[in-house]
Amino acid sequence: MQYRVQNNCENVNWDTVCCLLKEAGLATRTVALIQKAFTNSYCVAFVFDNALLVGVGRAISDGAYQAAIYDIAVLPSYQGKKLGKLIVDDLHRNLQGFNVILYASPGKEEFYCKLGYSKMITGMAKFNNESVMREKRFIE
């Protein structure tokens, strides 16, 4: 199957992005906040099957040597079709030469290990919603 990757935010339906993130089990935020996060990102990837948005991802960066990948999400009915890898690989093309970190949803770490990522020993986080992130097992 041929998928189309779009690397800009032009003509993106933000309600659809919000629904996709929710269906994929990622944190839910307002449509306006999701739009702001993606439009302010260093690079983005939106994957379409014809006109249907089936996957998203984004990265932030200082543009010099550090970057972080966020919001990798694929519709559940499209998972297992290598779209997550397609999104991460597409973002990496724009992050060459950068150190890259990412958040993996609990249980998805092995997926990212297969893409060359390693678990961090010294990674730290400070979340606004600490109790929720602790409950979801993002932090100890």
N, C-alpha and C positions, 0 to 999 in steps of 0.2 A: 504494500500500500504506500502511496506517495503522500507525504505530509508537507505542508508549507510552513516555513518558519519566518516570522516577522520580527524584525529587530528594532522596531520603534513603536511608539504609542499612538500612532495615527489611526483613527477610526476604530479604536478598541472600545468595545461595549463593557464598561466597568461593572455594570450589574452582573454580566456574565462572568467576569473575572472573579467577582465576589462569590458567586454561587459555586464556581469551580473550586476555589480554595476551600470553601465550606464542605463540598462533597468529598474532597480529597482528605478531609480531616485536619486541615490546618486551622490556625486561629482565625476566628471571625472578627472582622473589623468593619467599620462603616465603608460604604462605597467610596465616599470622598477621601477617606484616609488611605484606602488601597490605591486609588488613583494617584494621590500625592506621592506615596512610596514608590510606585513604579515610574512615574514621570520624573522623579528626582534621582533615579538610579543611574549608575554609570553605564550599564547595559541591560537589556531586557531580551527575553525570548518568549514569543507567543506562538504556539503550534496549532495549526488548523488542519482539520480533515474536511476538505472543501470549505464551506463557510462556518463549520462548527469548531469553536474553540475547545481544544482537548487537552492543552497543557500550557503551563506558564513557568517562568522563572526570572529572577533578576539578580543583579550584583551591584554592590556599592564599592567604591574604591577611592583612594587618594590620587589615583592617576599616575602614581610613581612606582610603588612596590608592594602595596597592601590592598587586599580586596576581600570581600565576604559575599558569599552566595546565600540568598534567601528565597523563600516562597517557591520552591520547586514543587509543583503540583500537577498531577495528571488525573483526568476523570477516571473514576474506578473502572468503568467499562473499557478503558483504553490501557489500563495498567498491564504490565507483562508484555508490552509490544515494543520495548526499548525506547519509549518516548522520554522517560526520565534521563536516560543516557544522552539522547539527542539534545535535550535542553541543556544539560551540564556541559556537554562538548561544545555546543554553540556558544555558551557564555565563556568557556575557557579560551575560545579563539580571540576574544576581546580582552583577555586577562593574561596574555603571554608575558612571562617574566615576573609576574606578581606572586607573592605568597597569598594563598587563598584559604580562608576558613569558611565553614558553613555549619549551620544547625541541621542536625539530622533528627527527625522525629524518632522517638523511642521505638525500637524494633526495625528501623530502616538503616541502621549503621552498616550492616553487611553490604547493602546496595552500594553505598559510597566507598566502602573498602575496595569493592570490585572496580571502581573507577579511579583507584590510586590514592584515596584519602586514608589517613591514619588517625586513630583516636589520639586526642591531645592529653598529655599528662598534666599540664599546668594551666589548662583553660579555666577561666573564671567567668562568672556572669553576675550581673546585678539587674534584676528584673523589677518592673513596677508591680507586677502581679506575682510576687514571689511564692505565695501559697499555692496558686494554680500551677505554676511551673514545677514546684516540688511534687505536687500531686500527680502531674503528668510524667514525672520522672526525668525532667530535663536537668534538674539539679538535685544534689544530695540533701 
